Amino acid sequence: MGKGLLPPGSGGGDAIEPVDLKKALEERYLAYALSTIMHRALPDVRDGLKPVHRRIMHAMRLLRLNPDQGFAKCARIVGEVMGKFHPHGDQSIYDALVRLAQDFAVRYPLVDGQGNFGNIDGDFAAAMRYTEARMTEVATELLAGITEDAVDFRPTYNEEDEEPVVLPGAFPNLLANGSSGIAVGMATSIPPHNAAELCKAALHLIDHPDATVEDLMTKEPHPDDADENMVRGPDFPTGGIIVDSWESIVEAYKTGRGGFRVRARYETEDQGRGTWNIVVTEIPYQVQKARLIEKIAELLIARKLPLLEDVRDESAEDIRLVLVPKSRSVDPALLMESLFKLTELESRFPLNMNVLSRGKVPNVLSLKSVLQEWLEHRRDVLLRRSRHRLGEIERRLEILAGYLIAYLNIDEVIRIIREEDEPKQVMMARWELTDNQAEAILNMRLRALRKLEEFEIRKEFDGLTAEKAQIEGLLASDAKQWKTIRWEVEKVRDKFGSHTPLGKRRTTFADAPDHDLTDIHHAMVEKEPVTVVVSAKGWLRAMKGHLADLSQLTFKEGDSLKLAFPAQTTDKIIVFTTGGKFYTIGADRLPGGRGHGEPIRIIVDMDNDQDIVTAFVHNPGRKLLLVSHDGNGFVVPEAEVAANTRKGKQVMNVRAPDEAQRCVPVAGDHIAIVGENRKMLVFPLADVPEMGRGKGVRLQKYKDGGVLDVKLFAMDAGLSWQDSAGRTFLKTREELIEWMGSRASAGRLAPKGFPRTGKFG
């Protein structure tokens, strides 16, 4: 390497500088994070735009692509933006431009596109060399006054040009069009709103600066005079129905954080002879229609939608999804409820109003703060435009005053110009003219010397003097400023009012229909008969059909049948364990009959030291008697034992070495309990309390050992049991008198003929 190629000041390889890695990473990552937050992901609260959108708007203005002019190729616009203002990839700029033109993505499009700009199915736009664009009326509102010093400009990335820091923003764009973005350590998500409603709320805020968020919202909209409505909630370009409570919507707008549940809009279409179809006409915002239909078809094939027969897409310009039910007896609301639960026909749009407050500080703002900052910005713009106009008027008045002097002394002016070597200096000295005035007189055309011209100048002079006084009055008075802003906001409200096709509200509000969760669960599962098999070691499976002969069942080595019972796939199976916990498992979620099933510990979170006591089909109308080994017990309504999670529900409190041992459906009016000491006690069921959870009360007293079996029976019918030979014994009320006692007593030895196993059989 030649000496001249070495870096300056280098003595060979000595120019390497050691840098602390932690410090370098912190500094560089912070710089990256700040750049992402400020210049990419978060919108400015004042004009609701991110830098890329602002630069597109500015470039389109420079290309004179006004709504009343012709279109230009998008490639030209993208080239202008990339070359002058936005040093990033052309595809990212084009994607941003395309989105601003999509009427299903943006509530009030800023770009009027010609050509293929993509569709709601999720198809991409054509390449930028094929598509053309120009600005819309909304974009011109955002740019109004930009040439009148309304906003600050800053140098572009190569310092060859200037770009606006923010747009004047006469349109409430942040909330009207919404925004979403992911920065570093923060994100933003703002749904679109109705511009006329936002303007109405802003007008209320001008009149009542101390208004609360609730004051800026309308709970019950006026359908007759929709322009009197204030903010009710989002207004999505794709319509839909918001099913959230008024309280949760208000809370979201107060805190700037929350979310909205949006459902598809549908109607039932009569097909004649009692048959019908459901037709979906609006789908939730940002849901791709093609993907939605694909998902519904997948669920149909997987037999997760037993109420649905078929789905067809008959959409043209408008959306038309046809859902064909299995039979005419299906409840349409229940069918839709199952679809809302499983598909994106219902989706949640998050609200996180994280924006650049005053264009500098990332902050989560409430509805009121956003409107306040927009109005403050409008006031700044008004003051700056007024001062700019004032400056123009003063410059023009100065020149007009010079012209008047020239007209009053026209012959002298002509003589000076003809005879003097330095006419400018002579005129300035003679009539105390300023440099500008003298220059203007010298540049006057001969045809301007007409007599009529003097009259025109006086008229213009008087008009500008009056306008100057008016602007000075405006700059001096807060009330006049807010009155002007009010007038400007009213103009926007009327321009995008509910009487216009663009301004009409698209999203409506409704309460979510109340359906029984079990009905919805049944609507989502194909109903089929199964036999639930539980092995001694806790393996579960569901065999197809109701099996009569269980002797053919196979088990793992050392395992055997514990219990089996018939059920339907729509049933919930309740499992009770020795730890006093209840677990709920949908019969449709049990492993099939091939093989030996799965251990319960894979299906639910059950402790290793616990075993299954029993399992049965959930019947919320029943009550259960729970008994522990030590002889404690209580009655619990079965509706209260169903668990919603894998963790189960602790109902009976037992402490080792005691454990839950029996779970018996309540029937009759008396309890017969037998201990391991073969002593039996009979007492009324009424003595046992009903509880939702607990340890229970003592049912029978033992010196050692514990419960062996328990049976509930009706005293009038008597107590029966079977012995090992299969003979049935029955004891009537009179015969049971010596075993009857009070709860928690020891009882007496079991009667003659009671099985050796100590079980009632």
RALINKA-V863122 format. One record per pair of residues at least 6 apart in sequence whose C-alpha atoms are under 8 Angstrom apart, sorted by the first residue. I is the first residue (numbers start at 1). J is the second residue. Records with the same first field share a line. If there is no record, write none. Layout:
BEGIN
I: J + J
END
This chain:
BEGIN
6: 12
9: 15
33: 183 + 184
36: 183 + 184
37: 183 + 184 + 362
38: 356 + 360
39: 50 + 51
40: 50 + 51 + 52 + 183
41: 50 + 180 + 181 + 182 + 183 + 187 + 188
42: 50 + 180 + 181 + 182 + 183 + 187 + 188 + 354 + 355 + 356 + 362
43: 49 + 50 + 51 + 174 + 179 + 355 + 356
44: 50 + 166 + 174 + 355 + 356 + 357 + 358 + 359
45: 174 + 355 + 356 + 357 + 358 + 359 + 370 + 373 + 374
46: 166 + 167 + 169 + 174 + 357 + 358 + 359 + 373 + 374 + 377
47: 142 + 166 + 167 + 168 + 169 + 171 + 172 + 173 + 174 + 374
48: 172 + 173 + 174 + 175 + 177 + 178 + 179
49: 173 + 174
52: 86 + 93 + 96
53: 96 + 97
54: 166 + 167
55: 81 + 85 + 86 + 163
56: 77 + 78 + 81 + 93 + 97
57: 135 + 139 + 143
58: 163 + 164
59: 77 + 80 + 81
60: 66 + 77 + 134 + 135
63: 77
65: 71 + 72 + 133 + 134 + 135
66: 134 + 135 + 136 + 140
67: 112 + 134 + 135 + 136 + 137
69: 134
70: 134
71: 114 + 132 + 133 + 134
72: 132 + 133 + 134
73: 128 + 129 + 130 + 131 + 132 + 133
74: 94 + 128 + 129 + 130 + 131 + 132 + 133
75: 128 + 129 + 131
78: 90 + 93 + 94
79: 90
81: 93
82: 88 + 89 + 90 + 93
84: 156 + 157 + 161
85: 156 + 157 + 163
86: 157
87: 157
94: 128
97: 111
98: 113 + 117 + 125
99: 105 + 106
100: 106 + 109 + 110 + 111
101: 109 + 110 + 111 + 112 + 113 + 117
102: 109 + 117 + 118 + 119
103: 109 + 237
104: 119 + 120 + 237 + 238 + 285
105: 237 + 238 + 285 + 286
106: 177 + 178 + 192 + 237
107: 176 + 177 + 192 + 193 + 235 + 236 + 237
108: 138 + 176 + 177 + 502
109: 136 + 138
110: 135 + 136 + 137 + 138 + 139
111: 133 + 134 + 135 + 136 + 139
112: 133 + 134 + 135 + 136
113: 131 + 132 + 133 + 134
114: 131 + 132 + 133
115: 126 + 130 + 131 + 132
116: 125 + 126 + 131
117: 124 + 125 + 126 + 131
118: 124 + 125 + 126
119: 125
120: 287 + 288 + 289
121: 288 + 289 + 290 + 291
122: 288 + 289 + 290
138: 171
141: 169 + 170 + 171
142: 167 + 168 + 169 + 170 + 171 + 173
143: 167 + 168 + 169 + 170
144: 168 + 169 + 170
145: 168 + 385
146: 167 + 168
148: 384 + 385 + 388 + 389
149: 384 + 385 + 388
150: 168 + 380 + 381 + 382 + 384 + 385
151: 164 + 165 + 166 + 167 + 168 + 381 + 384
152: 164 + 165 + 166
153: 162 + 163 + 164 + 165
154: 162 + 163 + 164 + 165
155: 161 + 162 + 163
156: 162 + 163
166: 359
168: 377 + 378 + 381
169: 378
170: 378 + 488 + 489 + 492
171: 195 + 492
172: 195 + 198 + 199 + 374
175: 190 + 191 + 192 + 193 + 195 + 198
176: 192 + 193 + 194 + 195 + 198
177: 191 + 192 + 193
178: 189 + 190 + 191 + 192 + 193
179: 188 + 189 + 190 + 191 + 192
180: 187 + 188 + 189 + 190
181: 187 + 188 + 189
182: 188
186: 354
187: 352 + 354
188: 351 + 352 + 353 + 354 + 355
189: 350 + 351 + 352 + 353 + 354
190: 350 + 351 + 352 + 353
191: 234 + 235 + 236 + 349 + 350 + 351
192: 234 + 235 + 236 + 237
193: 231 + 233 + 234 + 235 + 236
194: 231 + 234 + 235 + 503 + 505
195: 493 + 496 + 497 + 503
196: 227 + 492 + 493 + 494 + 496 + 497 + 498 + 503
197: 227 + 228 + 229 + 230 + 231 + 232 + 493
198: 230 + 231
199: 230 + 489 + 490 + 492 + 493
200: 227 + 228 + 229 + 230 + 490 + 493
201: 216 + 217 + 230 + 231
202: 371 + 372 + 375 + 489
203: 486 + 489 + 490
204: 211 + 216
205: 211 + 216 + 372
206: 482 + 486
212: 368
213: 250 + 253 + 254 + 366 + 367 + 368
214: 250
216: 230 + 231 + 368
217: 229 + 230 + 231 + 232
218: 229 + 230 + 231 + 232
219: 232 + 246
221: 229 + 232
222: 228 + 229
226: 498
227: 493 + 497 + 498
233: 249
234: 507
235: 505 + 506 + 507 + 508
236: 285 + 506 + 507
237: 285 + 506 + 507
238: 282 + 283 + 284 + 285 + 506 + 507
239: 265 + 282 + 283 + 284 + 285 + 506 + 507 + 508
240: 262 + 263 + 264 + 265 + 282 + 283 + 284 + 285 + 506 + 507 + 508
241: 262 + 263 + 264 + 265 + 507 + 508 + 509 + 510
242: 260 + 261 + 262 + 263 + 507 + 508 + 509 + 510
243: 260 + 261 + 262 + 263 + 509 + 510 + 511 + 512
244: 260 + 261 + 509 + 510 + 511 + 512
245: 511
248: 258
249: 258 + 259 + 260
251: 258
252: 258 + 259 + 351
253: 366 + 367
254: 366 + 367 + 368
255: 364 + 365 + 366
256: 351 + 352 + 353 + 354 + 364 + 365 + 366 + 367
257: 350 + 351 + 352 + 353 + 364
258: 350 + 351 + 352
259: 348 + 349 + 350 + 351
260: 348 + 349 + 350 + 351
261: 346 + 347 + 348 + 349
262: 284 + 285 + 346 + 347 + 348 + 349
263: 283 + 284 + 340 + 345 + 346 + 347
264: 280 + 281 + 282 + 283 + 284 + 345 + 346
265: 280 + 281 + 282 + 283
266: 278 + 279 + 280 + 281 + 282
267: 278 + 279 + 280 + 281
268: 276 + 277 + 278 + 279 + 332
269: 276 + 277 + 278 + 279
270: 276 + 277
271: 277
274: 328
275: 327 + 328
276: 324 + 325 + 328
277: 322 + 323 + 324 + 325
278: 322 + 323 + 324 + 325 + 332
279: 320 + 321 + 322 + 323
280: 319 + 320 + 321 + 322 + 323
281: 318 + 319 + 320 + 321
282: 319 + 320
283: 289 + 345
284: 344 + 345 + 346 + 347
287: 344
292: 343 + 344 + 345
293: 311 + 313
295: 343
296: 311 + 343
297: 310 + 311
299: 305
300: 306 + 308 + 309 + 310
303: 525 + 526
304: 524 + 525 + 526
305: 338 + 339 + 523 + 524 + 525 + 526
306: 326 + 523 + 524 + 525 + 526
307: 325 + 326 + 327 + 330 + 335 + 523 + 524
308: 323 + 324 + 325 + 326 + 335
309: 323 + 324 + 325 + 326
310: 323 + 324 + 325
311: 321 + 322 + 323 + 324
312: 321 + 322 + 323
313: 320 + 321 + 322
314: 320 + 321 + 322
315: 321
325: 335
334: 515 + 519 + 520 + 523
335: 523
337: 520
338: 520 + 521 + 523 + 524
339: 345
340: 346
352: 364
353: 363 + 364 + 365 + 366
354: 362 + 363 + 364 + 365
355: 361 + 362 + 363 + 364 + 365
356: 362 + 363
357: 363 + 373
358: 373
375: 485
378: 485
379: 481 + 482 + 485
382: 481 + 485
383: 475
386: 471 + 475
390: 468 + 471 + 472
393: 464 + 468
394: 468
397: 461 + 464 + 465
398: 436 + 437
399: 436 + 437 + 440
400: 457 + 461
401: 437 + 461
402: 433 + 437 + 438 + 440 + 441
403: 437 + 440 + 441 + 457
404: 454 + 457 + 458
405: 431
406: 413 + 441
407: 449 + 454
413: 427
416: 423 + 426 + 427
417: 423
420: 426
424: 438 + 439 + 442
427: 433 + 438
428: 434 + 435 + 438
473: 480
474: 480 + 481
475: 481
496: 502 + 503
497: 503 + 504
498: 504 + 505
521: 570
522: 570
525: 569 + 570 + 588
526: 569 + 570
527: 568 + 569 + 570
528: 544 + 545 + 568 + 569 + 570
529: 544 + 545 + 546 + 566 + 567 + 568 + 569
530: 542 + 543 + 544 + 545 + 546 + 566 + 567 + 568 + 569
531: 542 + 543 + 544 + 545 + 546 + 547 + 564 + 565 + 566 + 567
532: 540 + 541 + 542 + 543 + 564 + 565 + 566 + 567 + 587
533: 540 + 541 + 542 + 543 + 561 + 562 + 563 + 564 + 565
534: 540 + 541 + 561 + 562 + 563 + 564 + 615
535: 555 + 559 + 560 + 561 + 562 + 563
536: 559 + 560 + 561 + 562
537: 559 + 560 + 599 + 611
538: 599 + 600 + 611 + 612
539: 596 + 597 + 598 + 599 + 600
540: 590 + 591 + 596 + 597 + 598 + 599 + 600
541: 590 + 591 + 592 + 593 + 596 + 597 + 598
542: 587 + 590 + 591 + 592 + 593 + 597
543: 592 + 593
544: 592 + 593
546: 566 + 567
547: 566
554: 596
555: 561 + 596
556: 596
563: 614 + 615
565: 616
567: 587 + 617
568: 587
569: 586 + 587 + 588
570: 586 + 587 + 588
571: 586 + 587 + 588 + 617 + 618
572: 584 + 585 + 586 + 587 + 617 + 618
573: 584 + 585 + 586 + 587 + 615 + 616 + 617 + 618
574: 582 + 583 + 584 + 585 + 615 + 616 + 617 + 618 + 642
575: 582 + 583 + 584 + 585 + 612 + 613 + 614 + 615 + 616
576: 582 + 583 + 612 + 613 + 614 + 615 + 663
577: 610 + 611 + 612 + 613 + 614 + 660
578: 610 + 611 + 612 + 613 + 659 + 660 + 661
579: 610 + 611 + 652 + 653 + 654 + 659 + 660
580: 650 + 651 + 652 + 653 + 654 + 659 + 660
581: 648 + 649 + 650 + 651 + 652
582: 641 + 642 + 643 + 648 + 649 + 650 + 651
583: 604 + 642 + 643 + 646 + 647 + 648 + 649
584: 642 + 643 + 644 + 645 + 646 + 648
591: 597 + 598
600: 606
601: 607 + 608
603: 646
604: 646 + 647 + 648
605: 646 + 647 + 648
606: 647
613: 660 + 661 + 662 + 663
614: 662 + 663
618: 638 + 642
619: 638 + 639
620: 637 + 638 + 639 + 640
621: 637 + 638 + 639
622: 637 + 638 + 639 + 665 + 666
623: 635 + 636 + 637 + 638 + 665 + 666
624: 635 + 636 + 637 + 638 + 663 + 664 + 665 + 666
625: 633 + 634 + 635 + 636 + 662 + 663 + 664 + 665 + 666
626: 633 + 634 + 635 + 636 + 652 + 660 + 661 + 662 + 663 + 664
627: 633 + 634 + 660 + 661 + 662 + 663
628: 654 + 658 + 659 + 660 + 661 + 662 + 707
629: 658 + 659 + 660 + 661 + 706 + 707 + 708
630: 658 + 659 + 705 + 706 + 707
631: 698 + 699 + 700 + 701 + 706 + 707
632: 695 + 696 + 697 + 698 + 699 + 700
633: 688 + 695 + 696 + 697 + 698 + 699
634: 688 + 689 + 690 + 691 + 695 + 696 + 697
635: 666 + 688 + 689 + 690 + 691
636: 690 + 691 + 692 + 693
637: 690 + 691 + 692
640: 692
641: 649 + 651
642: 649
643: 649
650: 693
651: 692 + 693 + 694
652: 660 + 693 + 694 + 695 + 696
653: 693 + 694 + 695
654: 660 + 695
661: 707
662: 709 + 710
664: 711 + 712
666: 712
667: 712 + 713 + 714
668: 712 + 713 + 714 + 715
669: 684 + 685 + 686 + 712 + 713 + 714 + 715
670: 682 + 683 + 684 + 685 + 686 + 712 + 713 + 714 + 715
671: 682 + 683 + 684 + 685 + 710 + 711 + 712 + 713
672: 680 + 681 + 682 + 683 + 710 + 711 + 712 + 713
673: 680 + 681 + 682 + 699 + 700 + 707 + 708 + 709 + 710 + 711
674: 680 + 681 + 707 + 708 + 709 + 710 + 750 + 758 + 759
675: 700 + 702 + 705 + 706 + 707 + 708 + 709 + 758
676: 705 + 706 + 707 + 708 + 758
677: 702 + 705 + 706 + 749
678: 749 + 750 + 758
679: 746 + 747 + 748 + 749 + 750
680: 739 + 746 + 747 + 748 + 749 + 750
681: 700 + 739 + 740 + 741 + 745 + 746 + 747 + 748
682: 736 + 739 + 740 + 741 + 742 + 747
683: 740 + 741 + 742 + 743
685: 712
687: 743
688: 697 + 699
689: 696 + 697
698: 743 + 744
699: 743 + 744 + 745
700: 743 + 744 + 745 + 746 + 747
701: 744 + 745 + 746
702: 746
708: 758 + 759
709: 758 + 759 + 760
710: 760
711: 760
713: 719
715: 732 + 733
716: 732 + 733
717: 732
718: 730 + 731 + 732 + 733
719: 730 + 731 + 732
720: 728 + 729 + 730 + 731 + 760
721: 728 + 729 + 730 + 754 + 760 + 761
722: 728 + 729 + 754 + 755 + 760 + 761
723: 729 + 753 + 754 + 755 + 761
724: 755
729: 753
738: 748
739: 747 + 748
740: 747
741: 747
754: 760
END
